[in-house]
Amino acid sequence: MAGLRPLLSAELLSIGSEITVGETRDTNAGDLARSLSGIGIVVHRIQALPDDLDAVSGAFAEALERADLVVSTGGLGPTPDDLTREAIATATGEKPTIDAELESWLRGLWSRRGMTMPDMNLKQAWLIPSAEALPNANGTAPAWWVSRPDGRLIVALPGPPREMRPIWFEQVLPRLRERGAGGEAANRTFRLAGIGESAVAELLGEELLRSGNPVVATYARADAVDVRISARPEPGAGATAGSAQAIVDATAARVQDLLGDHIWAEGDTSWADAIGSELDRLGWTLSCVEIGTGGSLATLLGDREWLRLAETLAADAPAGAHHADQDDAATPSDHGSTDGLEALARNAGEVGGSDASIGIRVRSRGDDSAVTVVVVLPGRVHRERRIAFLGGAQGRLRAALVAAHVLLVELRAGDSARASATPASAAAPPR
């Protein structure tokens, strides 16, 4: 809207002692930061605050001096320790009063259940003169949209994600877009496998990682290493060459050249999404059998209709031990036969009635995990051995990631018949 302050920067306040003492994990801040970044608003600071009036009101006052938009979550309940409304009133120098429409709505929530509303819930009908209530269809705490005289905004949201998210996506984001929030921005995320974060950083180089525009950042996720590229328009540059998307595209091409085959997906694609997409393309289904993984691969793939059978054997279970002994008897080294695991994978495919199958076995190798993978596809078999960083539960998870990567590569090779690949010994390095 013309004449209104541009909303280019934001700070997030997560309010509640349950967060600061570690009883509750704050997922709201990450969701909000990601959403704001997507519309071109830069989040400069995220704070977690206890249920203390001075601390919360001070945080609001200071954030309003630094940022165009302040978004809070939590502290909108009816109890005395829910202090967000009081804190905003203190920071803005305004006095809250009971709004008649909100009071009527609240009392209606109780009366339709044949109950009398407790007096303490009246504070959820409070408003200050500069605040507008945003309806909450999933709880008793309306959100606040607070417009400041200088054009800054406060948005106060309830803490439970099931209440916060609908209000944010259905009411707040549309209003922010109407305000012309943010600026032109573009981003792209690559998902990597078979390489650790430190190795990724070394390949990308300090110049690229320290760039102000575009911003190139690496993240070690549980299931991958991500590289995110984000950019803003370059002032004074040509409309095309200096656009945010053009900058991201040029940088993405450079990142792809540097990281090559380690990139297996983009955006928020999961392993199950990527593997499922290839199976759909080929018209295939999948079965899997695991030895010594604790079911890590099946957990990674999840409940998908294309996964026809998922079998897990303990390392010392009779079937698992028998086939492991069979493999070891052929050649005692880690470069020997995988006939036993292949037999299990083929059997899983037959029992599951699937077109493709995968077998994975994990065994301890010192402080790390030796991973054997056999992928059985129509017309060919691929066998591979790797060392996954760490042992125990972490090693089993990383072994599942190794198996998923091997499977995805083989599926992308298509259904053309070719000779079995030579066993590899590439390591899955630490992140």
Contacts in CASP RR format, 6 or more apart in sequence:
PFRMAT RR
TARGET T0000
AUTHOR 0000-0000-0000
METHOD contacts of the structure
MODEL  1
MAGLRPLLSAELLSIGSEITVGETRDTNAGDLARSLSGIGIVVHRIQALP
DDLDAVSGAFAEALERADLVVSTGGLGPTPDDLTREAIATATGEKPTIDA
ELESWLRGLWSRRGMTMPDMNLKQAWLIPSAEALPNANGTAPAWWVSRPD
GRLIVALPGPPREMRPIWFEQVLPRLRERGAGGEAANRTFRLAGIGESAV
AELLGEELLRSGNPVVATYARADAVDVRISARPEPGAGATAGSAQAIVDA
TAARVQDLLGDHIWAEGDTSWADAIGSELDRLGWTLSCVEIGTGGSLATL
LGDREWLRLAETLAADAPAGAHHADQDDAATPSDHGSTDGLEALARNAGE
VGGSDASIGIRVRSRGDDSAVTVVVVLPGRVHRERRIAFLGGAQGRLRAA
LVAAHVLLVELRAGDSARASATPASAAAPPR
1 178 0 8 1.000
1 179 0 8 1.000
1 180 0 8 1.000
4 151 0 8 1.000
4 179 0 8 1.000
5 68 0 8 1.000
5 150 0 8 1.000
5 151 0 8 1.000
5 152 0 8 1.000
6 68 0 8 1.000
6 180 0 8 1.000
6 181 0 8 1.000
6 182 0 8 1.000
6 183 0 8 1.000
7 41 0 8 1.000
7 68 0 8 1.000
7 69 0 8 1.000
7 153 0 8 1.000
7 176 0 8 1.000
7 179 0 8 1.000
7 180 0 8 1.000
7 181 0 8 1.000
7 182 0 8 1.000
8 40 0 8 1.000
8 41 0 8 1.000
8 42 0 8 1.000
8 68 0 8 1.000
8 182 0 8 1.000
8 183 0 8 1.000
9 41 0 8 1.000
9 42 0 8 1.000
9 43 0 8 1.000
9 44 0 8 1.000
9 66 0 8 1.000
9 67 0 8 1.000
9 68 0 8 1.000
9 69 0 8 1.000
10 36 0 8 1.000
10 41 0 8 1.000
10 42 0 8 1.000
10 43 0 8 1.000
10 44 0 8 1.000
10 67 0 8 1.000
10 68 0 8 1.000
10 69 0 8 1.000
10 70 0 8 1.000
10 71 0 8 1.000
11 43 0 8 1.000
11 44 0 8 1.000
11 45 0 8 1.000
11 46 0 8 1.000
11 47 0 8 1.000
11 63 0 8 1.000
11 66 0 8 1.000
11 67 0 8 1.000
11 69 0 8 1.000
11 70 0 8 1.000
11 71 0 8 1.000
12 29 0 8 1.000
12 32 0 8 1.000
12 33 0 8 1.000
12 43 0 8 1.000
12 45 0 8 1.000
12 46 0 8 1.000
12 47 0 8 1.000
12 70 0 8 1.000
12 71 0 8 1.000
12 72 0 8 1.000
12 73 0 8 1.000
13 47 0 8 1.000
13 49 0 8 1.000
13 56 0 8 1.000
13 59 0 8 1.000
13 60 0 8 1.000
13 63 0 8 1.000
13 70 0 8 1.000
13 71 0 8 1.000
13 72 0 8 1.000
13 73 0 8 1.000
14 26 0 8 1.000
14 28 0 8 1.000
14 29 0 8 1.000
14 46 0 8 1.000
14 47 0 8 1.000
14 48 0 8 1.000
14 49 0 8 1.000
14 72 0 8 1.000
14 73 0 8 1.000
14 74 0 8 1.000
15 48 0 8 1.000
15 49 0 8 1.000
15 51 0 8 1.000
15 56 0 8 1.000
15 72 0 8 1.000
15 73 0 8 1.000
15 74 0 8 1.000
15 75 0 8 1.000
15 83 0 8 1.000
15 84 0 8 1.000
15 87 0 8 1.000
16 24 0 8 1.000
16 48 0 8 1.000
16 49 0 8 1.000
16 50 0 8 1.000
16 51 0 8 1.000
16 74 0 8 1.000
16 75 0 8 1.000
17 50 0 8 1.000
17 51 0 8 1.000
17 81 0 8 1.000
18 24 0 8 1.000
19 25 0 8 1.000
19 26 0 8 1.000
19 48 0 8 1.000
20 48 0 8 1.000
20 49 0 8 1.000
20 50 0 8 1.000
21 50 0 8 1.000
26 48 0 8 1.000
26 73 0 8 1.000
27 161 0 8 1.000
28 73 0 8 1.000
28 157 0 8 1.000
28 159 0 8 1.000
28 161 0 8 1.000
28 164 0 8 1.000
29 46 0 8 1.000
29 48 0 8 1.000
29 73 0 8 1.000
30 46 0 8 1.000
31 161 0 8 1.000
31 165 0 8 1.000
31 168 0 8 1.000
32 43 0 8 1.000
32 71 0 8 1.000
32 73 0 8 1.000
32 168 0 8 1.000
33 43 0 8 1.000
33 46 0 8 1.000
35 168 0 8 1.000
35 169 0 8 1.000
35 173 0 8 1.000
36 42 0 8 1.000
36 43 0 8 1.000
36 69 0 8 1.000
36 71 0 8 1.000
37 43 0 8 1.000
37 185 0 8 1.000
37 187 0 8 1.000
37 230 0 8 1.000
38 185 0 8 1.000
38 187 0 8 1.000
39 173 0 8 1.000
39 176 0 8 1.000
39 177 0 8 1.000
39 181 0 8 1.000
39 182 0 8 1.000
39 183 0 8 1.000
39 185 0 8 1.000
40 181 0 8 1.000
40 182 0 8 1.000
40 183 0 8 1.000
40 184 0 8 1.000
40 185 0 8 1.000
40 232 0 8 1.000
41 68 0 8 1.000
41 69 0 8 1.000
41 176 0 8 1.000
41 181 0 8 1.000
41 182 0 8 1.000
41 183 0 8 1.000
44 66 0 8 1.000
44 67 0 8 1.000
45 63 0 8 1.000
45 66 0 8 1.000
45 67 0 8 1.000
47 59 0 8 1.000
49 55 0 8 1.000
49 56 0 8 1.000
49 59 0 8 1.000
51 75 0 8 1.000
51 81 0 8 1.000
51 82 0 8 1.000
51 83 0 8 1.000
52 83 0 8 1.000
53 83 0 8 1.000
53 86 0 8 1.000
53 87 0 8 1.000
53 90 0 8 1.000
56 83 0 8 1.000
56 84 0 8 1.000
56 87 0 8 1.000
57 86 0 8 1.000
57 87 0 8 1.000
57 88 0 8 1.000
57 90 0 8 1.000
57 91 0 8 1.000
58 87 0 8 1.000
58 90 0 8 1.000
58 91 0 8 1.000
59 87 0 8 1.000
60 70 0 8 1.000
60 72 0 8 1.000
60 87 0 8 1.000
60 88 0 8 1.000
60 90 0 8 1.000
60 91 0 8 1.000
60 154 0 8 1.000
61 90 0 8 1.000
61 91 0 8 1.000
63 70 0 8 1.000
64 70 0 8 1.000
64 91 0 8 1.000
64 148 0 8 1.000
64 152 0 8 1.000
64 154 0 8 1.000
67 152 0 8 1.000
68 151 0 8 1.000
68 152 0 8 1.000
68 153 0 8 1.000
69 152 0 8 1.000
69 153 0 8 1.000
69 154 0 8 1.000
69 155 0 8 1.000
69 176 0 8 1.000
69 181 0 8 1.000
70 152 0 8 1.000
70 153 0 8 1.000
70 154 0 8 1.000
70 155 0 8 1.000
71 154 0 8 1.000
71 155 0 8 1.000
71 156 0 8 1.000
71 157 0 8 1.000
72 84 0 8 1.000
72 88 0 8 1.000
72 154 0 8 1.000
72 155 0 8 1.000
72 156 0 8 1.000
72 157 0 8 1.000
73 157 0 8 1.000
73 158 0 8 1.000
73 159 0 8 1.000
73 164 0 8 1.000
74 82 0 8 1.000
74 84 0 8 1.000
74 156 0 8 1.000
74 157 0 8 1.000
74 158 0 8 1.000
74 159 0 8 1.000
75 81 0 8 1.000
75 82 0 8 1.000
75 83 0 8 1.000
75 84 0 8 1.000
75 158 0 8 1.000
75 159 0 8 1.000
76 82 0 8 1.000
76 84 0 8 1.000
76 85 0 8 1.000
76 124 0 8 1.000
76 141 0 8 1.000
76 142 0 8 1.000
76 143 0 8 1.000
76 144 0 8 1.000
76 156 0 8 1.000
76 157 0 8 1.000
76 158 0 8 1.000
76 159 0 8 1.000
77 123 0 8 1.000
77 124 0 8 1.000
77 140 0 8 1.000
77 141 0 8 1.000
77 158 0 8 1.000
78 118 0 8 1.000
78 120 0 8 1.000
78 121 0 8 1.000
78 122 0 8 1.000
78 123 0 8 1.000
78 124 0 8 1.000
78 140 0 8 1.000
78 141 0 8 1.000
79 120 0 8 1.000
80 120 0 8 1.000
82 123 0 8 1.000
84 156 0 8 1.000
85 96 0 8 1.000
85 123 0 8 1.000
85 126 0 8 1.000
85 128 0 8 1.000
85 144 0 8 1.000
85 156 0 8 1.000
86 96 0 8 1.000
88 128 0 8 1.000
88 131 0 8 1.000
88 144 0 8 1.000
88 146 0 8 1.000
88 154 0 8 1.000
88 156 0 8 1.000
89 95 0 8 1.000
89 96 0 8 1.000
89 128 0 8 1.000
92 128 0 8 1.000
92 130 0 8 1.000
92 146 0 8 1.000
92 148 0 8 1.000
92 154 0 8 1.000
94 128 0 8 1.000
94 129 0 8 1.000
94 130 0 8 1.000
95 128 0 8 1.000
96 126 0 8 1.000
96 127 0 8 1.000
96 128 0 8 1.000
97 126 0 8 1.000
97 127 0 8 1.000
97 128 0 8 1.000
98 122 0 8 1.000
98 125 0 8 1.000
98 126 0 8 1.000
99 125 0 8 1.000
99 126 0 8 1.000
99 127 0 8 1.000
99 133 0 8 1.000
102 124 0 8 1.000
102 125 0 8 1.000
102 126 0 8 1.000
102 127 0 8 1.000
102 133 0 8 1.000
102 142 0 8 1.000
103 122 0 8 1.000
103 125 0 8 1.000
105 125 0 8 1.000
106 117 0 8 1.000
106 121 0 8 1.000
106 122 0 8 1.000
106 124 0 8 1.000
106 125 0 8 1.000
106 140 0 8 1.000
107 117 0 8 1.000
108 117 0 8 1.000
109 117 0 8 1.000
109 140 0 8 1.000
110 116 0 8 1.000
110 117 0 8 1.000
111 117 0 8 1.000
121 140 0 8 1.000
124 140 0 8 1.000
124 141 0 8 1.000
124 142 0 8 1.000
127 133 0 8 1.000
127 144 0 8 1.000
128 146 0 8 1.000
130 146 0 8 1.000
130 147 0 8 1.000
130 148 0 8 1.000
130 149 0 8 1.000
131 144 0 8 1.000
131 145 0 8 1.000
131 146 0 8 1.000
132 144 0 8 1.000
132 145 0 8 1.000
132 146 0 8 1.000
132 147 0 8 1.000
133 142 0 8 1.000
133 143 0 8 1.000
133 144 0 8 1.000
133 145 0 8 1.000
134 142 0 8 1.000
134 143 0 8 1.000
134 144 0 8 1.000
134 145 0 8 1.000
134 167 0 8 1.000
134 171 0 8 1.000
134 172 0 8 1.000
135 142 0 8 1.000
135 167 0 8 1.000
135 171 0 8 1.000
136 142 0 8 1.000
136 143 0 8 1.000
136 158 0 8 1.000
136 163 0 8 1.000
136 167 0 8 1.000
137 166 0 8 1.000
138 160 0 8 1.000
138 162 0 8 1.000
138 163 0 8 1.000
138 166 0 8 1.000
139 158 0 8 1.000
139 160 0 8 1.000
139 163 0 8 1.000
141 158 0 8 1.000
141 163 0 8 1.000
143 155 0 8 1.000
143 156 0 8 1.000
143 157 0 8 1.000
143 158 0 8 1.000
143 167 0 8 1.000
143 171 0 8 1.000
143 172 0 8 1.000
144 154 0 8 1.000
144 155 0 8 1.000
144 156 0 8 1.000
145 153 0 8 1.000
145 154 0 8 1.000
145 155 0 8 1.000
145 172 0 8 1.000
145 175 0 8 1.000
146 153 0 8 1.000
146 154 0 8 1.000
146 155 0 8 1.000
146 156 0 8 1.000
147 153 0 8 1.000
148 154 0 8 1.000
153 179 0 8 1.000
155 172 0 8 1.000
157 163 0 8 1.000
157 164 0 8 1.000
157 167 0 8 1.000
157 168 0 8 1.000
157 172 0 8 1.000
158 164 0 8 1.000
158 167 0 8 1.000
183 232 0 8 1.000
184 232 0 8 1.000
184 233 0 8 1.000
184 243 0 8 1.000
184 244 0 8 1.000
185 230 0 8 1.000
185 231 0 8 1.000
185 232 0 8 1.000
185 244 0 8 1.000
186 230 0 8 1.000
186 231 0 8 1.000
186 243 0 8 1.000
186 244 0 8 1.000
186 245 0 8 1.000
186 247 0 8 1.000
186 248 0 8 1.000
187 228 0 8 1.000
187 229 0 8 1.000
187 230 0 8 1.000
187 231 0 8 1.000
187 248 0 8 1.000
188 228 0 8 1.000
188 229 0 8 1.000
188 248 0 8 1.000
188 249 0 8 1.000
188 252 0 8 1.000
188 266 0 8 1.000
188 267 0 8 1.000
189 226 0 8 1.000
189 227 0 8 1.000
189 228 0 8 1.000
189 229 0 8 1.000
189 266 0 8 1.000
189 267 0 8 1.000
189 268 0 8 1.000
190 226 0 8 1.000
190 227 0 8 1.000
190 228 0 8 1.000
190 229 0 8 1.000
190 252 0 8 1.000
190 255 0 8 1.000
190 256 0 8 1.000
190 259 0 8 1.000
190 263 0 8 1.000
190 265 0 8 1.000
190 266 0 8 1.000
190 267 0 8 1.000
191 224 0 8 1.000
191 225 0 8 1.000
191 226 0 8 1.000
191 263 0 8 1.000
191 264 0 8 1.000
191 265 0 8 1.000
191 266 0 8 1.000
191 267 0 8 1.000
191 269 0 8 1.000
192 200 0 8 1.000
192 224 0 8 1.000
192 225 0 8 1.000
192 226 0 8 1.000
192 227 0 8 1.000
192 259 0 8 1.000
192 262 0 8 1.000
192 263 0 8 1.000
192 264 0 8 1.000
193 224 0 8 1.000
193 225 0 8 1.000
193 262 0 8 1.000
193 264 0 8 1.000
193 401 0 8 1.000
193 404 0 8 1.000
193 405 0 8 1.000
194 262 0 8 1.000
194 402 0 8 1.000
194 405 0 8 1.000
194 426 0 8 1.000
194 428 0 8 1.000
194 429 0 8 1.000
195 225 0 8 1.000
195 259 0 8 1.000
195 262 0 8 1.000
195 429 0 8 1.000
196 220 0 8 1.000
196 225 0 8 1.000
196 429 0 8 1.000
196 430 0 8 1.000
196 431 0 8 1.000
197 218 0 8 1.000
197 219 0 8 1.000
197 220 0 8 1.000
197 225 0 8 1.000
197 431 0 8 1.000
198 430 0 8 1.000
198 431 0 8 1.000
199 429 0 8 1.000
200 218 0 8 1.000
200 225 0 8 1.000
200 227 0 8 1.000
200 259 0 8 1.000
200 262 0 8 1.000
201 209 0 8 1.000
201 218 0 8 1.000
203 258 0 8 1.000
203 259 0 8 1.000
204 216 0 8 1.000
204 218 0 8 1.000
204 227 0 8 1.000
204 255 0 8 1.000
204 258 0 8 1.000
204 259 0 8 1.000
208 216 0 8 1.000
208 251 0 8 1.000
208 254 0 8 1.000
208 255 0 8 1.000
209 216 0 8 1.000
209 217 0 8 1.000
209 218 0 8 1.000
213 231 0 8 1.000
213 232 0 8 1.000
213 234 0 8 1.000
213 247 0 8 1.000
214 229 0 8 1.000
214 230 0 8 1.000
214 231 0 8 1.000
214 247 0 8 1.000
214 248 0 8 1.000
214 251 0 8 1.000
215 228 0 8 1.000
215 229 0 8 1.000
215 230 0 8 1.000
215 231 0 8 1.000
216 227 0 8 1.000
216 228 0 8 1.000
216 229 0 8 1.000
216 251 0 8 1.000
216 255 0 8 1.000
217 227 0 8 1.000
217 228 0 8 1.000
218 225 0 8 1.000
218 226 0 8 1.000
218 227 0 8 1.000
219 225 0 8 1.000
219 226 0 8 1.000
219 227 0 8 1.000
219 228 0 8 1.000
220 431 0 8 1.000
222 397 0 8 1.000
223 270 0 8 1.000
223 271 0 8 1.000
223 300 0 8 1.000
223 401 0 8 1.000
224 264 0 8 1.000
224 265 0 8 1.000
224 401 0 8 1.000
225 431 0 8 1.000
227 255 0 8 1.000
227 259 0 8 1.000
229 248 0 8 1.000
229 251 0 8 1.000
229 252 0 8 1.000
229 255 0 8 1.000
230 248 0 8 1.000
231 244 0 8 1.000
231 245 0 8 1.000
231 247 0 8 1.000
231 248 0 8 1.000
231 251 0 8 1.000
232 244 0 8 1.000
232 247 0 8 1.000
233 242 0 8 1.000
233 243 0 8 1.000
233 244 0 8 1.000
233 247 0 8 1.000
234 241 0 8 1.000
234 242 0 8 1.000
234 247 0 8 1.000
236 242 0 8 1.000
240 246 0 8 1.000
256 263 0 8 1.000
264 274 0 8 1.000
264 405 0 8 1.000
264 408 0 8 1.000
265 273 0 8 1.000
265 274 0 8 1.000
271 300 0 8 1.000
271 301 0 8 1.000
271 401 0 8 1.000
271 404 0 8 1.000
271 408 0 8 1.000
272 300 0 8 1.000
272 301 0 8 1.000
272 302 0 8 1.000
272 304 0 8 1.000
274 408 0 8 1.000
275 286 0 8 1.000
275 301 0 8 1.000
275 404 0 8 1.000
275 407 0 8 1.000
275 408 0 8 1.000
275 411 0 8 1.000
276 304 0 8 1.000
276 306 0 8 1.000
278 408 0 8 1.000
278 411 0 8 1.000
278 412 0 8 1.000
279 285 0 8 1.000
279 286 0 8 1.000
279 306 0 8 1.000
279 356 0 8 1.000
279 411 0 8 1.000
280 306 0 8 1.000
282 355 0 8 1.000
282 411 0 8 1.000
282 414 0 8 1.000
282 415 0 8 1.000
283 355 0 8 1.000
284 306 0 8 1.000
284 354 0 8 1.000
284 355 0 8 1.000
284 356 0 8 1.000
284 378 0 8 1.000
284 411 0 8 1.000
284 415 0 8 1.000
285 306 0 8 1.000
285 307 0 8 1.000
285 308 0 8 1.000
285 353 0 8 1.000
285 354 0 8 1.000
285 355 0 8 1.000
285 356 0 8 1.000
286 301 0 8 1.000
286 306 0 8 1.000
286 307 0 8 1.000
286 308 0 8 1.000
286 354 0 8 1.000
286 355 0 8 1.000
286 356 0 8 1.000
286 357 0 8 1.000
286 358 0 8 1.000
286 407 0 8 1.000
287 307 0 8 1.000
287 308 0 8 1.000
287 309 0 8 1.000
287 310 0 8 1.000
287 311 0 8 1.000
287 345 0 8 1.000
287 348 0 8 1.000
287 349 0 8 1.000
287 351 0 8 1.000
287 352 0 8 1.000
287 353 0 8 1.000
287 354 0 8 1.000
287 356 0 8 1.000
287 357 0 8 1.000
287 358 0 8 1.000
288 297 0 8 1.000
288 298 0 8 1.000
288 301 0 8 1.000
288 307 0 8 1.000
288 309 0 8 1.000
288 310 0 8 1.000
288 311 0 8 1.000
288 345 0 8 1.000
288 348 0 8 1.000
288 357 0 8 1.000
288 358 0 8 1.000
288 359 0 8 1.000
288 360 0 8 1.000
289 309 0 8 1.000
289 311 0 8 1.000
289 312 0 8 1.000
289 313 0 8 1.000
289 344 0 8 1.000
289 345 0 8 1.000
289 347 0 8 1.000
289 348 0 8 1.000
289 357 0 8 1.000
289 358 0 8 1.000
289 359 0 8 1.000
289 360 0 8 1.000
290 296 0 8 1.000
290 297 0 8 1.000
290 298 0 8 1.000
290 310 0 8 1.000
290 311 0 8 1.000
290 312 0 8 1.000
290 313 0 8 1.000
290 359 0 8 1.000
290 360 0 8 1.000
290 361 0 8 1.000
290 362 0 8 1.000
291 313 0 8 1.000
291 314 0 8 1.000
291 315 0 8 1.000
291 317 0 8 1.000
291 320 0 8 1.000
291 323 0 8 1.000
291 324 0 8 1.000
291 341 0 8 1.000
291 344 0 8 1.000
291 359 0 8 1.000
291 360 0 8 1.000
291 361 0 8 1.000
291 362 0 8 1.000
292 312 0 8 1.000
292 313 0 8 1.000
292 314 0 8 1.000
292 315 0 8 1.000
292 361 0 8 1.000
292 362 0 8 1.000
292 363 0 8 1.000
292 396 0 8 1.000
293 312 0 8 1.000
293 360 0 8 1.000
293 361 0 8 1.000
293 362 0 8 1.000
293 396 0 8 1.000
293 399 0 8 1.000
293 400 0 8 1.000
294 312 0 8 1.000
294 314 0 8 1.000
294 396 0 8 1.000
295 310 0 8 1.000
295 312 0 8 1.000
295 396 0 8 1.000
295 400 0 8 1.000
296 396 0 8 1.000
296 397 0 8 1.000
296 399 0 8 1.000
296 400 0 8 1.000
297 310 0 8 1.000
297 358 0 8 1.000
297 360 0 8 1.000
297 399 0 8 1.000
297 400 0 8 1.000
297 403 0 8 1.000
297 404 0 8 1.000
298 307 0 8 1.000
298 310 0 8 1.000
298 312 0 8 1.000
299 400 0 8 1.000
300 400 0 8 1.000
300 401 0 8 1.000
300 404 0 8 1.000
301 307 0 8 1.000
301 310 0 8 1.000
301 404 0 8 1.000
308 349 0 8 1.000
308 352 0 8 1.000
308 353 0 8 1.000
308 354 0 8 1.000
309 348 0 8 1.000
309 349 0 8 1.000
309 351 0 8 1.000
309 352 0 8 1.000
309 353 0 8 1.000
309 354 0 8 1.000
311 348 0 8 1.000
313 319 0 8 1.000
313 320 0 8 1.000
313 344 0 8 1.000
314 320 0 8 1.000
315 321 0 8 1.000
315 324 0 8 1.000
315 361 0 8 1.000
315 362 0 8 1.000
315 363 0 8 1.000
319 344 0 8 1.000
320 344 0 8 1.000
320 361 0 8 1.000
323 340 0 8 1.000
323 341 0 8 1.000
323 343 0 8 1.000
323 344 0 8 1.000
324 340 0 8 1.000
324 361 0 8 1.000
324 363 0 8 1.000
326 337 0 8 1.000
326 339 0 8 1.000
326 340 0 8 1.000
327 336 0 8 1.000
327 337 0 8 1.000
327 338 0 8 1.000
327 339 0 8 1.000
327 340 0 8 1.000
327 341 0 8 1.000
327 372 0 8 1.000
330 336 0 8 1.000
330 337 0 8 1.000
330 339 0 8 1.000
331 337 0 8 1.000
334 365 0 8 1.000
334 370 0 8 1.000
334 372 0 8 1.000
334 385 0 8 1.000
334 425 0 8 1.000
335 385 0 8 1.000
335 423 0 8 1.000
335 425 0 8 1.000
336 423 0 8 1.000
338 372 0 8 1.000
338 374 0 8 1.000
338 383 0 8 1.000
338 385 0 8 1.000
338 423 0 8 1.000
341 359 0 8 1.000
341 360 0 8 1.000
341 361 0 8 1.000
341 372 0 8 1.000
341 374 0 8 1.000
342 359 0 8 1.000
342 374 0 8 1.000
342 376 0 8 1.000
342 381 0 8 1.000
342 383 0 8 1.000
344 359 0 8 1.000
345 357 0 8 1.000
345 358 0 8 1.000
345 359 0 8 1.000
345 374 0 8 1.000
345 375 0 8 1.000
345 376 0 8 1.000
346 357 0 8 1.000
346 376 0 8 1.000
348 354 0 8 1.000
348 357 0 8 1.000
348 359 0 8 1.000
349 356 0 8 1.000
349 357 0 8 1.000
349 376 0 8 1.000
355 377 0 8 1.000
355 378 0 8 1.000
356 375 0 8 1.000
356 376 0 8 1.000
356 377 0 8 1.000
356 378 0 8 1.000
356 411 0 8 1.000
357 375 0 8 1.000
357 376 0 8 1.000
358 373 0 8 1.000
358 374 0 8 1.000
358 375 0 8 1.000
358 376 0 8 1.000
358 403 0 8 1.000
358 406 0 8 1.000
358 407 0 8 1.000
359 373 0 8 1.000
359 374 0 8 1.000
359 375 0 8 1.000
359 403 0 8 1.000
360 371 0 8 1.000
360 372 0 8 1.000
360 373 0 8 1.000
360 374 0 8 1.000
360 399 0 8 1.000
360 400 0 8 1.000
360 403 0 8 1.000
361 371 0 8 1.000
361 372 0 8 1.000
362 369 0 8 1.000
362 370 0 8 1.000
362 371 0 8 1.000
362 372 0 8 1.000
362 388 0 8 1.000
362 395 0 8 1.000
362 396 0 8 1.000
362 399 0 8 1.000
363 369 0 8 1.000
363 370 0 8 1.000
363 372 0 8 1.000
364 370 0 8 1.000
364 391 0 8 1.000
364 392 0 8 1.000
365 387 0 8 1.000
367 390 0 8 1.000
367 391 0 8 1.000
368 387 0 8 1.000
368 388 0 8 1.000
368 389 0 8 1.000
368 390 0 8 1.000
368 391 0 8 1.000
368 395 0 8 1.000
369 387 0 8 1.000
369 388 0 8 1.000
369 389 0 8 1.000
369 390 0 8 1.000
369 391 0 8 1.000
369 392 0 8 1.000
369 395 0 8 1.000
369 396 0 8 1.000
369 398 0 8 1.000
369 399 0 8 1.000
370 385 0 8 1.000
370 386 0 8 1.000
370 387 0 8 1.000
370 388 0 8 1.000
371 385 0 8 1.000
371 386 0 8 1.000
371 387 0 8 1.000
371 388 0 8 1.000
371 399 0 8 1.000
371 402 0 8 1.000
371 403 0 8 1.000
371 428 0 8 1.000
372 383 0 8 1.000
372 384 0 8 1.000
372 385 0 8 1.000
373 382 0 8 1.000
373 383 0 8 1.000
373 384 0 8 1.000
373 385 0 8 1.000
373 386 0 8 1.000
373 402 0 8 1.000
373 403 0 8 1.000
373 406 0 8 1.000
373 407 0 8 1.000
374 381 0 8 1.000
374 382 0 8 1.000
374 383 0 8 1.000
374 384 0 8 1.000
375 381 0 8 1.000
375 382 0 8 1.000
375 383 0 8 1.000
375 384 0 8 1.000
375 406 0 8 1.000
375 407 0 8 1.000
375 410 0 8 1.000
377 410 0 8 1.000
377 411 0 8 1.000
377 415 0 8 1.000
378 415 0 8 1.000
379 417 0 8 1.000
380 417 0 8 1.000
380 418 0 8 1.000
380 419 0 8 1.000
380 420 0 8 1.000
381 420 0 8 1.000
382 406 0 8 1.000
382 410 0 8 1.000
382 420 0 8 1.000
382 421 0 8 1.000
383 420 0 8 1.000
383 421 0 8 1.000
383 423 0 8 1.000
384 406 0 8 1.000
384 421 0 8 1.000
384 423 0 8 1.000
384 424 0 8 1.000
385 423 0 8 1.000
385 424 0 8 1.000
385 425 0 8 1.000
386 402 0 8 1.000
386 424 0 8 1.000
386 425 0 8 1.000
386 426 0 8 1.000
386 427 0 8 1.000
386 428 0 8 1.000
387 425 0 8 1.000
387 427 0 8 1.000
387 428 0 8 1.000
388 395 0 8 1.000
388 398 0 8 1.000
388 399 0 8 1.000
388 401 0 8 1.000
388 402 0 8 1.000
388 427 0 8 1.000
388 428 0 8 1.000
389 395 0 8 1.000
389 398 0 8 1.000
389 427 0 8 1.000
389 428 0 8 1.000
389 429 0 8 1.000
389 430 0 8 1.000
389 431 0 8 1.000
390 398 0 8 1.000
390 430 0 8 1.000
398 428 0 8 1.000
401 428 0 8 1.000
402 428 0 8 1.000
END
